[in-house]
């Protein structure tokens, strides 16, 4: 929830809220909450029309000025020391990406997911593509220069696997990656209307196909060290995911 972000123990946070022309009262709720936190540094960016998750993420990134970026979802909940722990680890280890574990919240309980990883960015990229590490952005503190120096941003219109389309490329450029073995995030899987919990529509299936093509085409056209075998496993995983969830 947004309150769990405002209650963070780390003080030097630039909050960027993207109002994607939401028809509900979420912005009213946020405005009311902000009245209780007058000292917080908050930017609210409004889209004139609903443009989808990827566009909202891209807008947030374009307005960010901090050294590191966390992209968080409004329906998840975060431990109060999340940002402080991630930022401290980034500074102490001089890492480009810091990863943490997460706790998935289901209607009848929770499950802990370890994201343990050791290696550099190229190894992280491969680990994401073969499915050993999740391509989520909300459990990763990422140096902003990775986005801006390489021009890697969410692609408007790809709202399913939009994070994989970014992390499947972005991770490749990280020099140092660090993992914290703690679940700071409670990942909400109880909302049946979210992208991650409902049965996939044809539009979502096409989004996944597009996301896979973006990642595969990048590594092929740039002749990266990611092998064709890894890309084939990535494509097979995507096909399996689509079959199971359609």
Phi and psi restraints in degrees (value plus and minus 20) as a CYANA .aco file:
   2 UNK   PHI     -84.9   -44.9
   2 UNK   PSI     -52.6   -12.6
   3 UNK   PHI     -81.6   -41.6
   3 UNK   PSI     -56.9   -16.9
   4 UNK   PHI     -87.2   -47.2
   4 UNK   PSI     -41.4    -1.4
   5 UNK   PHI    -100.3   -60.3
   5 UNK   PSI     -60.9   -20.9
   6 UNK   PHI     -87.5   -47.5
   6 UNK   PSI     -44.1    -4.1
   7 UNK   PHI    -109.1   -69.1
   7 UNK   PSI      -9.4    30.6
   8 UNK   PHI     -81.0   -41.0
   8 UNK   PSI     122.3   162.3
   9 UNK   PHI     -95.0   -55.0
   9 UNK   PSI     -39.6     0.4
  10 UNK   PHI    -102.0   -62.0
  10 UNK   PSI     110.6   150.6
  11 UNK   PHI    -110.1   -70.1
  11 UNK   PSI     -51.3   -11.3
  12 UNK   PHI    -108.8   -68.8
  12 UNK   PSI      45.1    85.1
  13 UNK   PHI    -134.2   -94.2
  13 UNK   PSI     113.5   153.5
  14 UNK   PHI    -120.2   -80.2
  14 UNK   PSI      90.1   130.1
  15 UNK   PHI    -107.8   -67.8
  15 UNK   PSI     105.5   145.5
  16 UNK   PHI    -141.1  -101.1
  16 UNK   PSI      96.2   136.2
  17 UNK   PHI    -128.5   -88.5
  17 UNK   PSI     105.5   145.5
  18 UNK   PHI    -125.2   -85.2
  18 UNK   PSI      96.4   136.4
  19 UNK   PHI    -109.9   -69.9
  19 UNK   PSI      82.0   122.0
  20 UNK   PHI    -108.5   -68.5
  20 UNK   PSI      30.2    70.2
  21 UNK   PHI      30.2    70.2
  21 UNK   PSI      25.9    65.9
  22 UNK   PHI     -88.1   -48.1
  22 UNK   PSI     113.4   153.4
  23 UNK   PHI     -99.7   -59.7
  23 UNK   PSI     -30.3     9.7
  24 UNK   PHI    -107.5   -67.5
  24 UNK   PSI    -189.4  -149.4
  25 UNK   PHI    -120.0   -80.0
  25 UNK   PSI       5.0    45.0
  26 UNK   PHI     -81.3   -41.3
  26 UNK   PSI     -60.5   -20.5
  27 UNK   PHI     -89.0   -49.0
  27 UNK   PSI     -51.4   -11.4
  28 UNK   PHI     -85.3   -45.3
  28 UNK   PSI     -60.6   -20.6
  29 UNK   PHI     -84.4   -44.4
  29 UNK   PSI     -63.3   -23.3
  30 UNK   PHI     -83.2   -43.2
  30 UNK   PSI     -63.3   -23.3
  31 UNK   PHI     -81.2   -41.2
  31 UNK   PSI     -60.6   -20.6
  32 UNK   PHI     -84.9   -44.9
  32 UNK   PSI     -61.1   -21.1
  33 UNK   PHI     -83.6   -43.6
  33 UNK   PSI     -61.0   -21.0
  34 UNK   PHI     -84.3   -44.3
  34 UNK   PSI     -44.1    -4.1
  35 UNK   PHI     -83.3   -43.3
  35 UNK   PSI     -45.7    -5.7
  36 UNK   PHI    -108.6   -68.6
  36 UNK   PSI     -25.1    14.9
  37 UNK   PHI    -150.6  -110.6
  37 UNK   PSI      42.5    82.5
  38 UNK   PHI     -86.3   -46.3
  38 UNK   PSI     -37.7     2.3
  39 UNK   PHI    -108.4   -68.4
  39 UNK   PSI     -26.5    13.5
  40 UNK   PHI     -94.4   -54.4
  40 UNK   PSI     122.3   162.3
  41 UNK   PHI    -108.2   -68.2
  41 UNK   PSI      85.6   125.6
  42 UNK   PHI    -147.6  -107.6
  42 UNK   PSI     112.7   152.7
  43 UNK   PHI    -134.0   -94.0
  43 UNK   PSI     111.9   151.9
  44 UNK   PHI    -135.0   -95.0
  44 UNK   PSI      98.5   138.5
  45 UNK   PHI    -131.2   -91.2
  45 UNK   PSI     106.5   146.5
  46 UNK   PHI    -130.0   -90.0
  46 UNK   PSI     111.5   151.5
  47 UNK   PHI    -104.9   -64.9
  47 UNK   PSI     123.0   163.0
  48 UNK   PHI     -92.0   -52.0
  48 UNK   PSI     -46.9    -6.9
  49 UNK   PHI    -161.9  -121.9
  49 UNK   PSI     141.7   181.7
  50 UNK   PHI     -88.4   -48.4
  50 UNK   PSI     102.0   142.0
  51 UNK   PHI    -137.8   -97.8
  51 UNK   PSI     -24.6    15.4
  52 UNK   PHI      76.8   116.8
  52 UNK   PSI     149.2   189.2
  53 UNK   PHI     -80.0   -40.0
  53 UNK   PSI     -67.5   -27.5
  54 UNK   PHI     -81.7   -41.7
  54 UNK   PSI     -62.6   -22.6
  55 UNK   PHI     -84.7   -44.7
  55 UNK   PSI     -58.2   -18.2
  56 UNK   PHI     -84.1   -44.1
  56 UNK   PSI     -62.5   -22.5
  57 UNK   PHI     -83.7   -43.7
  57 UNK   PSI     -63.0   -23.0
  58 UNK   PHI     -83.7   -43.7
  58 UNK   PSI     -60.4   -20.4
  59 UNK   PHI     -82.4   -42.4
  59 UNK   PSI     -64.3   -24.3
  60 UNK   PHI     -79.7   -39.7
  60 UNK   PSI     -64.3   -24.3
  61 UNK   PHI     -82.7   -42.7
  61 UNK   PSI     -59.5   -19.5
  62 UNK   PHI     -87.7   -47.7
  62 UNK   PSI     -41.2    -1.2
  63 UNK   PHI    -122.2   -82.2
  63 UNK   PSI     -19.2    20.8
  64 UNK   PHI    -102.2   -62.2
  64 UNK   PSI     125.7   165.7
  65 UNK   PHI    -146.2  -106.2
  65 UNK   PSI     -24.5    15.5
  66 UNK   PHI     -93.7   -53.7
  66 UNK   PSI     146.8   186.8
  67 UNK   PHI     -93.1   -53.1
  67 UNK   PSI     -52.4   -12.4
  68 UNK   PHI    -144.3  -104.3
  68 UNK   PSI     134.6   174.6
  69 UNK   PHI    -142.6  -102.6
  69 UNK   PSI     116.1   156.1
  70 UNK   PHI    -141.7  -101.7
  70 UNK   PSI     105.0   145.0
  71 UNK   PHI    -126.7   -86.7
  71 UNK   PSI      94.0   134.0
  72 UNK   PHI    -137.8   -97.8
  72 UNK   PSI     132.8   172.8
  73 UNK   PHI    -118.9   -78.9
  73 UNK   PSI     125.0   165.0
  74 UNK   PHI     -90.1   -50.1
  74 UNK   PSI     -42.1    -2.1
  75 UNK   PHI    -117.9   -77.9
  75 UNK   PSI     -15.8    24.2
  76 UNK   PHI    -115.1   -75.1
  76 UNK   PSI     146.2   186.2
  77 UNK   PHI    -143.9  -103.9
  77 UNK   PSI     125.3   165.3
  78 UNK   PHI    -148.8  -108.8
  78 UNK   PSI     118.8   158.8
  79 UNK   PHI     -82.8   -42.8
  79 UNK   PSI     129.8   169.8
  80 UNK   PHI     -83.9   -43.9
  80 UNK   PSI     -46.6    -6.6
  81 UNK   PHI    -119.3   -79.3
  81 UNK   PSI      -3.6    36.4
  82 UNK   PHI     -77.5   -37.5
  82 UNK   PSI     -79.8   -39.8
  83 UNK   PHI     -84.6   -44.6
  83 UNK   PSI     -62.6   -22.6
  84 UNK   PHI     -80.7   -40.7
  84 UNK   PSI     -63.5   -23.5
  85 UNK   PHI     -86.4   -46.4
  85 UNK   PSI     -62.9   -22.9
  86 UNK   PHI     -88.4   -48.4
  86 UNK   PSI     -63.2   -23.2
  87 UNK   PHI     -86.9   -46.9
  87 UNK   PSI     -60.5   -20.5
  88 UNK   PHI     -82.7   -42.7
  88 UNK   PSI     -62.3   -22.3
  89 UNK   PHI     -84.4   -44.4
  89 UNK   PSI     -60.8   -20.8
  90 UNK   PHI     -82.4   -42.4
  90 UNK   PSI     -63.8   -23.8
  91 UNK   PHI     -89.8   -49.8
  91 UNK   PSI     -63.1   -23.1
  92 UNK   PHI     -87.8   -47.8
  92 UNK   PSI     -55.2   -15.2
  93 UNK   PHI    -122.7   -82.7
  93 UNK   PSI     -26.1    13.9
  94 UNK   PHI      33.8    73.8
  94 UNK   PSI      24.6    64.6
  95 UNK   PHI    -108.3   -68.3
  95 UNK   PSI     129.8   169.8
  96 UNK   PHI    -103.6   -63.6
  96 UNK   PSI     -49.9    -9.9
  97 UNK   PHI    -156.5  -116.5
  97 UNK   PSI     111.9   151.9
  98 UNK   PHI    -136.9   -96.9
  98 UNK   PSI     109.2   149.2
  99 UNK   PHI    -133.7   -93.7
  99 UNK   PSI     123.7   163.7
 100 UNK   PHI    -148.7  -108.7
 100 UNK   PSI     149.2   189.2
 101 UNK   PHI    -100.6   -60.6
 101 UNK   PSI     157.4   197.4
 102 UNK   PHI    -169.7  -129.7
 102 UNK   PSI     139.8   179.8
 103 UNK   PHI    -134.4   -94.4
 103 UNK   PSI      94.4   134.4
 104 UNK   PHI    -102.9   -62.9
 104 UNK   PSI     112.1   152.1
 105 UNK   PHI    -126.0   -86.0
 105 UNK   PSI      95.7   135.7
 106 UNK   PHI    -128.3   -88.3
 106 UNK   PSI     147.2   187.2
 107 UNK   PHI     -76.6   -36.6
 107 UNK   PSI     -47.1    -7.1
 108 UNK   PHI    -140.4  -100.4
 108 UNK   PSI       4.0    44.0
 109 UNK   PHI     129.0   169.0
 109 UNK   PSI    -194.6  -154.6
 110 UNK   PHI    -145.0  -105.0
 110 UNK   PSI     138.7   178.7
 111 UNK   PHI    -159.7  -119.7
 111 UNK   PSI     113.7   153.7
 112 UNK   PHI    -105.7   -65.7
 112 UNK   PSI     113.1   153.1
 113 UNK   PHI    -140.4  -100.4
 113 UNK   PSI      94.2   134.2
 114 UNK   PHI    -100.0   -60.0
 114 UNK   PSI     118.9   158.9
 115 UNK   PHI    -138.4   -98.4
 115 UNK   PSI      15.2    55.2
 116 UNK   PHI     -74.3   -34.3
 116 UNK   PSI     111.2   151.2
 117 UNK   PHI    -170.6  -130.6
 117 UNK   PSI     120.2   160.2
 118 UNK   PHI    -155.0  -115.0
 118 UNK   PSI     107.5   147.5
 119 UNK   PHI     128.8   168.8
 119 UNK   PSI    -193.4  -153.4
 120 UNK   PHI    -118.6   -78.6
 120 UNK   PSI    -191.8  -151.8
 121 UNK   PHI     -84.6   -44.6
 121 UNK   PSI     -58.3   -18.3
 122 UNK   PHI     -83.5   -43.5
 122 UNK   PSI     -59.1   -19.1
 123 UNK   PHI     -90.6   -50.6
 123 UNK   PSI     -55.5   -15.5
 124 UNK   PHI     -85.0   -45.0
 124 UNK   PSI     -62.7   -22.7
 125 UNK   PHI     -77.8   -37.8
 125 UNK   PSI     -66.8   -26.8
 126 UNK   PHI     -84.2   -44.2
 126 UNK   PSI     -60.1   -20.1
 127 UNK   PHI     -83.0   -43.0
 127 UNK   PSI     -57.2   -17.2
 128 UNK   PHI     -87.7   -47.7
 128 UNK   PSI     -63.7   -23.7
 129 UNK   PHI     -87.1   -47.1
 129 UNK   PSI     -55.0   -15.0
 130 UNK   PHI    -109.6   -69.6
 130 UNK   PSI     -23.3    16.7
 131 UNK   PHI      72.2   112.2
 131 UNK   PSI     -10.1    29.9
 132 UNK   PHI     -97.3   -57.3
 132 UNK   PSI     -52.3   -12.3
 133 UNK   PHI    -142.6  -102.6
 133 UNK   PSI     116.3   156.3
 134 UNK   PHI     -90.3   -50.3
 134 UNK   PSI     125.0   165.0
 135 UNK   PHI    -107.1   -67.1
 135 UNK   PSI      -2.2    37.8
 136 UNK   PHI     -79.6   -39.6
 136 UNK   PSI     130.4   170.4
 137 UNK   PHI    -118.1   -78.1
 137 UNK   PSI     -41.6    -1.6
 138 UNK   PHI     -98.2   -58.2
 138 UNK   PSI     -27.6    12.4
 139 UNK   PHI    -130.2   -90.2
 139 UNK   PSI       2.4    42.4
 140 UNK   PHI    -154.3  -114.3
 140 UNK   PSI     105.1   145.1
 141 UNK   PHI    -109.8   -69.8
 141 UNK   PSI     101.5   141.5
 142 UNK   PHI    -143.8  -103.8
 142 UNK   PSI     111.3   151.3
 143 UNK   PHI     -80.6   -40.6
 143 UNK   PSI     108.5   148.5
 144 UNK   PHI     -81.0   -41.0
 144 UNK   PSI     -51.8   -11.8
 145 UNK   PHI     -81.5   -41.5
 145 UNK   PSI     -44.3    -4.3
 146 UNK   PHI     -83.2   -43.2
 146 UNK   PSI     -58.1   -18.1
 147 UNK   PHI     -90.9   -50.9
 147 UNK   PSI     -72.9   -32.9
 148 UNK   PHI     -94.1   -54.1
 148 UNK   PSI     -59.8   -19.8
 149 UNK   PHI     -87.1   -47.1
 149 UNK   PSI     -49.2    -9.2
 150 UNK   PHI    -130.2   -90.2
 150 UNK   PSI     -19.5    20.5
 151 UNK   PHI      41.3    81.3
 151 UNK   PSI      21.1    61.1
 152 UNK   PHI    -127.9   -87.9
 152 UNK   PSI      91.8   131.8
 153 UNK   PHI    -159.1  -119.1
 153 UNK   PSI     138.2   178.2
 154 UNK   PHI     -76.8   -36.8
 154 UNK   PSI     124.5   164.5
 155 UNK   PHI    -119.0   -79.0
 155 UNK   PSI      98.1   138.1
 156 UNK   PHI     -76.9   -36.9
 156 UNK   PSI     111.8   151.8
 157 UNK   PHI      83.9   123.9
 157 UNK   PSI     -43.7    -3.7
 158 UNK   PHI    -117.7   -77.7
 158 UNK   PSI      74.9   114.9
 159 UNK   PHI    -125.7   -85.7
 159 UNK   PSI     -26.0    14.0
 160 UNK   PHI    -135.3   -95.3
 160 UNK   PSI     107.7   147.7
 161 UNK   PHI      44.2    84.2
 161 UNK   PSI       3.1    43.1
 162 UNK   PHI     -84.1   -44.1
 162 UNK   PSI     -50.0   -10.0
 163 UNK   PHI     -93.6   -53.6
 163 UNK   PSI     -56.2   -16.2
 164 UNK   PHI     -85.7   -45.7
 164 UNK   PSI     -58.3   -18.3
 165 UNK   PHI     -82.1   -42.1
 165 UNK   PSI     -47.9    -7.9
 166 UNK   PHI    -107.0   -67.0
 166 UNK   PSI     -74.0   -34.0
 167 UNK   PHI     -88.1   -48.1
 167 UNK   PSI     -47.8    -7.8
 168 UNK   PHI     -87.1   -47.1
 168 UNK   PSI     -29.9    10.1
 169 UNK   PHI    -138.0   -98.0
 169 UNK   PSI     -69.2   -29.2
 170 UNK   PHI     -76.8   -36.8
 170 UNK   PSI     -63.9   -23.9
 171 UNK   PHI     -77.2   -37.2
 171 UNK   PSI     -50.8   -10.8
 172 UNK   PHI     -77.8   -37.8
 172 UNK   PSI     -49.9    -9.9
 173 UNK   PHI    -112.8   -72.8
 173 UNK   PSI     -20.9    19.1
 174 UNK   PHI     -96.8   -56.8
 174 UNK   PSI     112.3   152.3
 175 UNK   PHI     -99.7   -59.7
 175 UNK   PSI     -61.6   -21.6
 176 UNK   PHI    -153.6  -113.6
 176 UNK   PSI     115.9   155.9
 177 UNK   PHI    -146.0  -106.0
 177 UNK   PSI     118.9   158.9
 178 UNK   PHI    -150.6  -110.6
 178 UNK   PSI     120.6   160.6
 179 UNK   PHI    -134.8   -94.8
 179 UNK   PSI     114.0   154.0
 180 UNK   PHI    -126.9   -86.9
 180 UNK   PSI      98.5   138.5
 181 UNK   PHI     -99.6   -59.6
 181 UNK   PSI      41.2    81.2
 182 UNK   PHI    -168.0  -128.0
 182 UNK   PSI     121.3   161.3
 183 UNK   PHI    -113.5   -73.5
 183 UNK   PSI      80.6   120.6
 184 UNK   PHI    -108.7   -68.7
 184 UNK   PSI     -30.5     9.5
 185 UNK   PHI    -137.4   -97.4
 185 UNK   PSI     116.1   156.1
 186 UNK   PHI    -125.6   -85.6
 186 UNK   PSI      81.7   121.7
 187 UNK   PHI    -103.0   -63.0
 187 UNK   PSI      90.8   130.8
 188 UNK   PHI     -93.4   -53.4
 188 UNK   PSI      95.4   135.4
 189 UNK   PHI    -136.8   -96.8
 189 UNK   PSI       3.3    43.3
 190 UNK   PHI    -120.8   -80.8
 190 UNK   PSI     -30.9     9.1
 191 UNK   PHI    -106.3   -66.3
 191 UNK   PSI      87.0   127.0
 192 UNK   PHI     -91.9   -51.9
 192 UNK   PSI     -30.5     9.5
 193 UNK   PHI    -115.6   -75.6
 193 UNK   PSI     -22.6    17.4
 194 UNK   PHI     -97.8   -57.8
 194 UNK   PSI     144.5   184.5
 195 UNK   PHI     -82.2   -42.2
 195 UNK   PSI     -52.7   -12.7
 196 UNK   PHI    -109.4   -69.4
 196 UNK   PSI     -29.6    10.4
 197 UNK   PHI    -136.4   -96.4
 197 UNK   PSI     -38.6     1.4
 198 UNK   PHI    -110.7   -70.7
 198 UNK   PSI     143.9   183.9
 199 UNK   PHI     -83.3   -43.3
 199 UNK   PSI     123.7   163.7
 200 UNK   PHI     -96.0   -56.0
 200 UNK   PSI     113.5   153.5
 201 UNK   PHI    -101.9   -61.9
 201 UNK   PSI     150.5   190.5
 202 UNK   PHI     -81.7   -41.7
 202 UNK   PSI     -55.9   -15.9
 203 UNK   PHI     -82.1   -42.1
 203 UNK   PSI     -63.5   -23.5
 204 UNK   PHI     -85.2   -45.2
 204 UNK   PSI     -60.1   -20.1
 205 UNK   PHI     -80.6   -40.6
 205 UNK   PSI     -62.1   -22.1
 206 UNK   PHI     -87.7   -47.7
 206 UNK   PSI     -53.0   -13.0
 207 UNK   PHI     -80.0   -40.0
 207 UNK   PSI     -64.9   -24.9
 208 UNK   PHI     -83.9   -43.9
 208 UNK   PSI     -63.2   -23.2
 209 UNK   PHI     -79.0   -39.0
 209 UNK   PSI     -62.2   -22.2
 210 UNK   PHI     -86.4   -46.4
 210 UNK   PSI     -61.6   -21.6
 211 UNK   PHI     -81.7   -41.7
 211 UNK   PSI     -64.1   -24.1
 212 UNK   PHI     -82.8   -42.8
 212 UNK   PSI     -61.4   -21.4
 213 UNK   PHI     -84.3   -44.3
 213 UNK   PSI     -60.5   -20.5
 214 UNK   PHI     -79.8   -39.8
 214 UNK   PSI     -68.4   -28.4
 215 UNK   PHI     -87.5   -47.5
 215 UNK   PSI     -68.0   -28.0
 216 UNK   PHI     -82.1   -42.1
 216 UNK   PSI     -65.4   -25.4
 217 UNK   PHI     -83.2   -43.2
 217 UNK   PSI     -57.2   -17.2
 218 UNK   PHI     -82.8   -42.8
 218 UNK   PSI     -71.3   -31.3
 219 UNK   PHI     -87.4   -47.4
 219 UNK   PSI     -51.5   -11.5
 220 UNK   PHI     -93.7   -53.7
 220 UNK   PSI     -67.4   -27.4
 221 UNK   PHI     -90.7   -50.7
 221 UNK   PSI     -48.9    -8.9
 222 UNK   PHI    -114.8   -74.8
 222 UNK   PSI     -17.6    22.4
 223 UNK   PHI      28.5    68.5
 223 UNK   PSI      30.8    70.8
 224 UNK   PHI     -94.0   -54.0
 224 UNK   PSI     157.4   197.4
 225 UNK   PHI    -100.8   -60.8
 225 UNK   PSI     -22.3    17.7
 226 UNK   PHI     -89.9   -49.9
 226 UNK   PSI     101.4   141.4
 227 UNK   PHI     -96.1   -56.1
 227 UNK   PSI     141.8   181.8
 228 UNK   PHI     -85.2   -45.2
 228 UNK   PSI     -51.8   -11.8
 229 UNK   PHI     -81.3   -41.3
 229 UNK   PSI     -63.3   -23.3
 230 UNK   PHI     -84.1   -44.1
 230 UNK   PSI     -63.2   -23.2
 231 UNK   PHI     -84.2   -44.2
 231 UNK   PSI     -55.5   -15.5
 232 UNK   PHI     -87.2   -47.2
 232 UNK   PSI     -59.5   -19.5
 233 UNK   PHI     -83.2   -43.2
 233 UNK   PSI     -62.1   -22.1
 234 UNK   PHI     -77.6   -37.6
 234 UNK   PSI     -66.3   -26.3
 235 UNK   PHI     -85.2   -45.2
 235 UNK   PSI     -59.4   -19.4
 236 UNK   PHI     -85.2   -45.2
 236 UNK   PSI     -61.3   -21.3
 237 UNK   PHI     -79.4   -39.4
 237 UNK   PSI     -62.7   -22.7
 238 UNK   PHI     -84.2   -44.2
 238 UNK   PSI     -62.2   -22.2
 239 UNK   PHI     -82.1   -42.1
 239 UNK   PSI     -64.0   -24.0
 240 UNK   PHI     -82.2   -42.2
 240 UNK   PSI     -64.5   -24.5
 241 UNK   PHI     -79.8   -39.8
 241 UNK   PSI     -63.9   -23.9
 242 UNK   PHI     -85.0   -45.0
 242 UNK   PSI     -61.7   -21.7
 243 UNK   PHI     -84.5   -44.5
 243 UNK   PSI     -63.6   -23.6
 244 UNK   PHI     -89.0   -49.0
 244 UNK   PSI     -55.1   -15.1
 245 UNK   PHI    -123.5   -83.5
 245 UNK   PSI     -10.8    29.2
